[in-house]
Amino acid sequence: MIRFSLRLPEDLHKRVIARAATDRRSLNSEILHLIEVALNAAATDAGSPGGDPASPAPQRGNPDSSPA
């Protein structure tokens, strides 16, 4: 396990502490859980069209039509 320091804004720290208490987890366990959930969601989104944040947004409407 790697150990490192993390700086959080005070309001975010309070939110994570509150969520950890609600979920009956330690602060460390809650942060790990949130990171895992976010990474799993990002991996799932990357498999769908337009899910990759680096990809351009899909075009709307008919790309061959002129704005008239």
Biopython code that builds the backbone (N, CA, C, O; Angstrom):
import numpy as np
from Bio.PDB.StructureBuilder import StructureBuilder

atoms = [
    (1, "MET", "N", (0.855, -1.168, 0.000)),
    (1, "MET", "CA", (0.000, 0.000, 0.000)),
    (1, "MET", "C", (0.903, 1.234, 0.000)),
    (1, "MET", "O", (1.877, 1.300, 0.750)),
    (2, "ILE", "N", (0.576, 2.191, -0.833)),
    (2, "ILE", "CA", (1.349, 3.429, -0.931)),
    (2, "ILE", "C", (0.742, 4.468, -0.006)),
    (2, "ILE", "O", (-0.478, 4.574, 0.124)),
    (3, "ARG", "N", (1.603, 5.223, 0.626)),
    (3, "ARG", "CA", (1.170, 6.266, 1.535)),
    (3, "ARG", "C", (1.578, 7.612, 0.956)),
    (3, "ARG", "O", (2.715, 7.785, 0.517)),
    (4, "PHE", "N", (0.634, 8.586, 0.955)),
    (4, "PHE", "CA", (0.951, 9.919, 0.467)),
    (4, "PHE", "C", (0.053, 10.948, 1.135)),
    (4, "PHE", "O", (-0.978, 10.609, 1.717)),
    (5, "SER", "N", (0.452, 12.191, 1.044)),
    (5, "SER", "CA", (-0.337, 13.279, 1.620)),
    (5, "SER", "C", (-1.303, 13.806, 0.572)),
    (5, "SER", "O", (-0.997, 13.831, -0.620)),
    (6, "LEU", "N", (-2.459, 14.220, 1.030)),
    (6, "LEU", "CA", (-3.473, 14.756, 0.149)),
    (6, "LEU", "C", (-4.037, 16.020, 0.772)),
    (6, "LEU", "O", (-4.439, 16.017, 1.936)),
    (7, "ARG", "N", (-4.069, 17.082, 0.016)),
    (7, "ARG", "CA", (-4.639, 18.344, 0.491)),
    (7, "ARG", "C", (-6.051, 18.467, -0.055)),
    (7, "ARG", "O", (-6.270, 18.351, -1.261)),
    (8, "LEU", "N", (-7.008, 18.700, 0.833)),
    (8, "LEU", "CA", (-8.408, 18.860, 0.447)),
    (8, "LEU", "C", (-8.927, 20.192, 0.946)),
    (8, "LEU", "O", (-8.556, 20.639, 2.031)),
    (9, "PRO", "N", (-9.777, 20.824, 0.170)),
    (9, "PRO", "CA", (-10.449, 22.016, 0.695)),
    (9, "PRO", "C", (-11.290, 21.602, 1.905)),
    (9, "PRO", "O", (-11.805, 20.485, 1.959)),
    (10, "GLU", "N", (-11.422, 22.495, 2.857)),
    (10, "GLU", "CA", (-12.114, 22.179, 4.110)),
    (10, "GLU", "C", (-13.540, 21.696, 3.883)),
    (10, "GLU", "O", (-13.983, 20.758, 4.544)),
    (11, "ASP", "N", (-14.265, 22.322, 2.956)),
    (11, "ASP", "CA", (-15.657, 21.921, 2.718)),
    (11, "ASP", "C", (-15.737, 20.508, 2.132)),
    (11, "ASP", "O", (-16.641, 19.748, 2.481)),
    (12, "LEU", "N", (-14.811, 20.151, 1.253)),
    (12, "LEU", "CA", (-14.795, 18.805, 0.688)),
    (12, "LEU", "C", (-14.443, 17.781, 1.763)),
    (12, "LEU", "O", (-15.030, 16.700, 1.812)),
    (13, "HIS", "N", (-13.504, 18.117, 2.608)),
    (13, "HIS", "CA", (-13.114, 17.244, 3.717)),
    (13, "HIS", "C", (-14.313, 16.959, 4.616)),
    (13, "HIS", "O", (-14.538, 15.814, 5.009)),
    (14, "LYS", "N", (-15.076, 17.985, 4.940)),
    (14, "LYS", "CA", (-16.266, 17.805, 5.784)),
    (14, "LYS", "C", (-17.291, 16.908, 5.106)),
    (14, "LYS", "O", (-17.920, 16.076, 5.758)),
    (15, "ARG", "N", (-17.461, 17.077, 3.788)),
    (15, "ARG", "CA", (-18.421, 16.245, 3.044)),
    (15, "ARG", "C", (-17.996, 14.781, 3.038)),
    (15, "ARG", "O", (-18.832, 13.891, 3.198)),
    (16, "VAL", "N", (-16.705, 14.526, 2.854)),
    (16, "VAL", "CA", (-16.218, 13.145, 2.827)),
    (16, "VAL", "C", (-16.333, 12.524, 4.220)),
    (16, "VAL", "O", (-16.689, 11.352, 4.345)),
    (17, "ILE", "N", (-16.040, 13.285, 5.251)),
    (17, "ILE", "CA", (-16.189, 12.788, 6.626)),
    (17, "ILE", "C", (-17.647, 12.423, 6.904)),
    (17, "ILE", "O", (-17.927, 11.373, 7.482)),
    (18, "ALA", "N", (-18.567, 13.284, 6.494)),
    (18, "ALA", "CA", (-19.995, 13.017, 6.716)),
    (18, "ALA", "C", (-20.435, 11.762, 5.960)),
    (18, "ALA", "O", (-21.186, 10.943, 6.489)),
    (19, "ARG", "N", (-19.968, 11.622, 4.738)),
    (19, "ARG", "CA", (-20.337, 10.447, 3.941)),
    (19, "ARG", "C", (-19.747, 9.178, 4.528)),
    (19, "ARG", "O", (-20.399, 8.134, 4.534)),
    (20, "ALA", "N", (-18.513, 9.260, 5.026)),
    (20, "ALA", "CA", (-17.874, 8.107, 5.665)),
    (20, "ALA", "C", (-18.672, 7.682, 6.895)),
    (20, "ALA", "O", (-18.861, 6.488, 7.131)),
    (21, "ALA", "N", (-19.135, 8.645, 7.671)),
    (21, "ALA", "CA", (-19.937, 8.323, 8.859)),
    (21, "ALA", "C", (-21.255, 7.662, 8.454)),
    (21, "ALA", "O", (-21.682, 6.690, 9.077)),
    (22, "THR", "N", (-21.893, 8.185, 7.421)),
    (22, "THR", "CA", (-23.151, 7.613, 6.937)),
    (22, "THR", "C", (-22.951, 6.180, 6.456)),
    (22, "THR", "O", (-23.784, 5.310, 6.710)),
    (23, "ASP", "N", (-21.837, 5.939, 5.759)),
    (23, "ASP", "CA", (-21.541, 4.614, 5.203)),
    (23, "ASP", "C", (-20.827, 3.705, 6.203)),
    (23, "ASP", "O", (-20.497, 2.563, 5.884)),
    (24, "ARG", "N", (-20.590, 4.212, 7.407)),
    (24, "ARG", "CA", (-19.897, 3.458, 8.469)),
    (24, "ARG", "C", (-18.533, 2.963, 8.007)),
    (24, "ARG", "O", (-18.173, 1.800, 8.185)),
    (25, "ARG", "N", (-17.778, 3.900, 7.399)),
    (25, "ARG", "CA", (-16.420, 3.613, 6.958)),
    (25, "ARG", "C", (-15.464, 4.614, 7.585)),
    (25, "ARG", "O", (-15.869, 5.687, 8.032)),
    (26, "SER", "N", (-14.192, 4.247, 7.612)),
    (26, "SER", "CA", (-13.176, 5.215, 8.006)),
    (26, "SER", "C", (-13.021, 6.219, 6.872)),
    (26, "SER", "O", (-13.455, 5.967, 5.748)),
    (27, "LEU", "N", (-12.411, 7.337, 7.166)),
    (27, "LEU", "CA", (-12.166, 8.341, 6.136)),
    (27, "LEU", "C", (-11.337, 7.742, 5.004)),
    (27, "LEU", "O", (-11.645, 7.959, 3.832)),
    (28, "ASN", "N", (-10.298, 6.995, 5.339)),
    (28, "ASN", "CA", (-9.451, 6.370, 4.326)),
    (28, "ASN", "C", (-10.264, 5.401, 3.470)),
    (28, "ASN", "O", (-10.162, 5.431, 2.244)),
    (29, "SER", "N", (-11.063, 4.547, 4.094)),
    (29, "SER", "CA", (-11.869, 3.588, 3.342)),
    (29, "SER", "C", (-12.882, 4.276, 2.443)),
    (29, "SER", "O", (-13.144, 3.817, 1.331)),
    (30, "GLU", "N", (-13.451, 5.373, 2.918)),
    (30, "GLU", "CA", (-14.431, 6.107, 2.113)),
    (30, "GLU", "C", (-13.772, 6.720, 0.882)),
    (30, "GLU", "O", (-14.334, 6.667, -0.212)),
    (31, "ILE", "N", (-12.591, 7.299, 1.051)),
    (31, "ILE", "CA", (-11.876, 7.885, -0.083)),
    (31, "ILE", "C", (-11.526, 6.795, -1.101)),
    (31, "ILE", "O", (-11.685, 7.004, -2.304)),
    (32, "LEU", "N", (-11.053, 5.636, -0.633)),
    (32, "LEU", "CA", (-10.751, 4.533, -1.539)),
    (32, "LEU", "C", (-12.006, 4.084, -2.283)),
    (32, "LEU", "O", (-11.969, 3.856, -3.492)),
    (33, "HIS", "N", (-13.109, 3.958, -1.562)),
    (33, "HIS", "CA", (-14.373, 3.551, -2.171)),
    (33, "HIS", "C", (-14.808, 4.544, -3.253)),
    (33, "HIS", "O", (-15.190, 4.137, -4.350)),
    (34, "LEU", "N", (-14.752, 5.824, -2.950)),
    (34, "LEU", "CA", (-15.175, 6.846, -3.914)),
    (34, "LEU", "C", (-14.289, 6.843, -5.160)),
    (34, "LEU", "O", (-14.783, 7.021, -6.273)),
    (35, "ILE", "N", (-12.998, 6.643, -4.978)),
    (35, "ILE", "CA", (-12.086, 6.579, -6.128)),
    (35, "ILE", "C", (-12.406, 5.360, -6.984)),
    (35, "ILE", "O", (-12.461, 5.462, -8.210)),
    (36, "GLU", "N", (-12.620, 4.203, -6.347)),
    (36, "GLU", "CA", (-12.944, 2.988, -7.094)),
    (36, "GLU", "C", (-14.250, 3.147, -7.871)),
    (36, "GLU", "O", (-14.327, 2.759, -9.037)),
    (37, "VAL", "N", (-15.270, 3.708, -7.240)),
    (37, "VAL", "CA", (-16.557, 3.915, -7.906)),
    (37, "VAL", "C", (-16.382, 4.851, -9.104)),
    (37, "VAL", "O", (-16.910, 4.586, -10.183)),
    (38, "ALA", "N", (-15.650, 5.929, -8.915)),
    (38, "ALA", "CA", (-15.445, 6.894, -10.002)),
    (38, "ALA", "C", (-14.663, 6.266, -11.156)),
    (38, "ALA", "O", (-15.001, 6.489, -12.318)),
    (39, "LEU", "N", (-13.640, 5.496, -10.857)),
    (39, "LEU", "CA", (-12.846, 4.863, -11.916)),
    (39, "LEU", "C", (-13.642, 3.793, -12.643)),
    (39, "LEU", "O", (-13.510, 3.654, -13.859)),
    (40, "ASN", "N", (-14.463, 3.035, -11.931)),
    (40, "ASN", "CA", (-15.307, 2.029, -12.580)),
    (40, "ASN", "C", (-16.345, 2.702, -13.478)),
    (40, "ASN", "O", (-16.623, 2.211, -14.573)),
    (41, "ALA", "N", (-16.911, 3.803, -13.033)),
    (41, "ALA", "CA", (-17.888, 4.533, -13.844)),
    (41, "ALA", "C", (-17.210, 5.111, -15.084)),
    (41, "ALA", "O", (-17.792, 5.097, -16.169)),
    (42, "ALA", "N", (-16.004, 5.612, -14.936)),
    (42, "ALA", "CA", (-15.274, 6.177, -16.077)),
    (42, "ALA", "C", (-14.946, 5.084, -17.088)),
    (42, "ALA", "O", (-15.013, 5.317, -18.295)),
    (43, "ALA", "N", (-14.594, 3.897, -16.607)),
    (43, "ALA", "CA", (-14.280, 2.786, -17.514)),
    (43, "ALA", "C", (-15.533, 2.347, -18.261)),
    (43, "ALA", "O", (-15.463, 2.017, -19.445)),
    (44, "THR", "N", (-16.668, 2.338, -17.589)),
    (44, "THR", "CA", (-17.933, 1.971, -18.222)),
    (44, "THR", "C", (-18.329, 3.023, -19.243)),
    (44, "THR", "O", (-18.758, 2.680, -20.345)),
    (45, "ASP", "N", (-18.196, 4.288, -18.902)),
    (45, "ASP", "CA", (-18.543, 5.381, -19.808)),
    (45, "ASP", "C", (-17.642, 5.409, -21.037)),
    (45, "ASP", "O", (-18.091, 5.788, -22.119)),
    (46, "ALA", "N", (-16.392, 5.018, -20.891)),
    (46, "ALA", "CA", (-15.454, 5.052, -22.012)),
    (46, "ALA", "C", (-15.855, 4.055, -23.093)),
    (46, "ALA", "O", (-15.493, 4.225, -24.257)),
    (47, "GLY", "N", (-16.603, 3.013, -22.718)),
    (47, "GLY", "CA", (-17.040, 2.020, -23.686)),
    (47, "GLY", "C", (-18.243, 2.456, -24.490)),
    (47, "GLY", "O", (-18.542, 1.852, -25.520)),
    (48, "SER", "N", (-18.946, 3.492, -24.049)),
    (48, "SER", "CA", (-20.120, 3.952, -24.780)),
    (48, "SER", "C", (-19.752, 5.132, -25.675)),
    (48, "SER", "O", (-18.795, 5.848, -25.381)),
    (49, "PRO", "N", (-20.496, 5.347, -26.764)),
    (49, "PRO", "CA", (-20.174, 6.472, -27.657)),
    (49, "PRO", "C", (-20.211, 7.806, -26.925)),
    (49, "PRO", "O", (-21.172, 8.111, -26.218)),
    (50, "GLY", "N", (-19.188, 8.574, -27.095)),
    (50, "GLY", "CA", (-19.119, 9.887, -26.465)),
    (50, "GLY", "C", (-18.816, 9.825, -24.983)),
    (50, "GLY", "O", (-18.861, 10.854, -24.309)),
    (51, "GLY", "N", (-18.504, 8.631, -24.443)),
    (51, "GLY", "CA", (-18.252, 8.490, -23.020)),
    (51, "GLY", "C", (-16.877, 8.962, -22.590)),
    (51, "GLY", "O", (-16.671, 9.313, -21.429)),
    (52, "ASP", "N", (-15.940, 8.970, -23.519)),
    (52, "ASP", "CA", (-14.587, 9.412, -23.205)),
    (52, "ASP", "C", (-14.565, 10.926, -23.156)),
    (52, "ASP", "O", (-14.894, 11.576, -24.148)),
    (53, "PRO", "N", (-14.176, 11.518, -21.996)),
    (53, "PRO", "CA", (-14.184, 12.967, -21.900)),
    (53, "PRO", "C", (-13.268, 13.650, -22.910)),
    (53, "PRO", "O", (-13.449, 14.832, -23.206)),
    (54, "ALA", "N", (-12.285, 12.918, -23.444)),
    (54, "ALA", "CA", (-11.372, 13.514, -24.424)),
    (54, "ALA", "C", (-11.955, 13.481, -25.831)),
    (54, "ALA", "O", (-11.440, 14.144, -26.732)),
    (55, "SER", "N", (-13.035, 12.708, -26.030)),
    (55, "SER", "CA", (-13.616, 12.635, -27.369)),
    (55, "SER", "C", (-14.574, 13.789, -27.595)),
    (55, "SER", "O", (-15.175, 14.290, -26.645)),
    (56, "PRO", "N", (-14.723, 14.221, -28.848)),
    (56, "PRO", "CA", (-15.639, 15.331, -29.116)),
    (56, "PRO", "C", (-17.086, 14.914, -28.882)),
    (56, "PRO", "O", (-17.425, 13.735, -28.978)),
    (57, "ALA", "N", (-17.923, 15.877, -28.580)),
    (57, "ALA", "CA", (-19.343, 15.612, -28.361)),
    (57, "ALA", "C", (-19.986, 15.175, -29.661)),
    (57, "ALA", "O", (-19.599, 15.648, -30.730)),
    (58, "PRO", "N", (-20.972, 14.270, -29.589)),
    (58, "PRO", "CA", (-21.631, 13.841, -30.821)),
    (58, "PRO", "C", (-22.385, 14.991, -31.468)),
    (58, "PRO", "O", (-22.889, 15.887, -30.791)),
    (59, "GLN", "N", (-22.450, 14.945, -32.814)),
    (59, "GLN", "CA", (-23.156, 16.001, -33.532)),
    (59, "GLN", "C", (-24.646, 15.833, -33.358)),
    (59, "GLN", "O", (-25.143, 14.712, -33.258)),
    (60, "ARG", "N", (-25.359, 16.939, -33.323)),
    (60, "ARG", "CA", (-26.810, 16.925, -33.201)),
    (60, "ARG", "C", (-27.422, 17.244, -34.563)),
    (60, "ARG", "O", (-26.859, 18.023, -35.333)),
    (61, "GLY", "N", (-28.558, 16.649, -34.855)),
    (61, "GLY", "CA", (-29.254, 16.937, -36.100)),
    (61, "GLY", "C", (-28.576, 16.298, -37.290)),
    (61, "GLY", "O", (-27.726, 15.422, -37.130)),
    (62, "ASN", "N", (-28.942, 16.722, -38.467)),
    (62, "ASN", "CA", (-28.402, 16.200, -39.709)),
    (62, "ASN", "C", (-27.156, 16.995, -40.080)),
    (62, "ASN", "O", (-27.255, 18.194, -40.341)),
    (63, "PRO", "N", (-25.971, 16.351, -40.109)),
    (63, "PRO", "CA", (-24.756, 17.111, -40.389)),
    (63, "PRO", "C", (-24.691, 17.648, -41.817)),
    (63, "PRO", "O", (-23.899, 18.546, -42.103)),
    (64, "ASP", "N", (-25.518, 17.105, -42.718)),
    (64, "ASP", "CA", (-25.506, 17.555, -44.109)),
    (64, "ASP", "C", (-26.449, 18.728, -44.372)),
    (64, "ASP", "O", (-26.403, 19.332, -45.444)),
    (65, "SER", "N", (-27.290, 19.048, -43.414)),
    (65, "SER", "CA", (-28.252, 20.137, -43.642)),
    (65, "SER", "C", (-27.621, 21.481, -43.335)),
    (65, "SER", "O", (-26.779, 21.591, -42.444)),
    (66, "SER", "N", (-28.021, 22.476, -44.056)),
    (66, "SER", "CA", (-27.527, 23.827, -43.810)),
    (66, "SER", "C", (-28.470, 24.514, -42.838)),
    (66, "SER", "O", (-29.633, 24.123, -42.734)),
    (67, "PRO", "N", (-27.989, 25.548, -42.109)),
    (67, "PRO", "CA", (-28.828, 26.208, -41.108)),
    (67, "PRO", "C", (-30.000, 26.973, -41.708)),
    (67, "PRO", "O", (-30.814, 27.505, -40.953)),
    (68, "ALA", "N", (-30.123, 27.052, -43.020)),
    (68, "ALA", "CA", (-31.222, 27.712, -43.763)),
    (68, "ALA", "C", (-31.425, 29.069, -43.293)),
    (68, "ALA", "O", (-32.300, 29.772, -43.797)),
]
sb = StructureBuilder()
sb.init_structure("model")
sb.init_model(0)
sb.init_chain("A")
sb.init_seg("    ")
for serial, (resi, resn, name, xyz) in enumerate(atoms, 1):
    if name == "N":
        sb.init_residue(resn, " ", resi, " ")
    sb.init_atom(name, np.array(xyz, "f"), 0.0, 1.0, " ", f" {name:<3s}", serial, name[0])
structure = sb.get_structure()
